[in-house]
Amino acid sequence: MEQDHLKLENQICFMVYAAAREMTKQYRPLLEKLDVTYPQYLALLVLWEQKEVSVKELGKKLFLDSGTLTPMLKRMESHELILRQRSKQDERSVIVSLTKKGEALKEEAACIPGALLENMDLDEKELFQLRSTLGKILNSIQED
């Protein structure tokens, strides 16, 4: 009884990990239609909201280091979804912005959140609570 906290099914980290993997699987067929990966989709979400962002800021928002982010952005640029340019104010900073093709994907992607919600047996209140709880967990454990 005292070792119950070591059972796999009692590990919050495992439930978050497994749910994230399964959620990403749900995205895959929807994103294949857009010819983007899940991390690329997340970058596009930020850009659709902000229009342009520094690589550093994008990495912070997506919890990705530059070693992961830079190759992904290069692929997105080669697919003509984004542009990367040195900042005129600070040459050390690289600014990422959408191309017309990248902006046009927003309309095609508009159905994705709804399609995913259809597969979940959660009402709006439960989704709000889940997002709130996960946000609290993330804020409390993230590194600065």
Secondary structure, DSSP 8 states (H G I E B T S, - for coil): -TTGGGSGGG-HHHHHHHHHHHHHHHHHHHHHTTT--HHHHHHHHHHHHHSEEEHHHHHHHHT--HHHHHHHHHHHHHTTSEEEEE-SS-TT-EEEEE-HHHHHHHHHHTTHHHHHHHTS---HHHHHHHHHHHHHHHHHH---
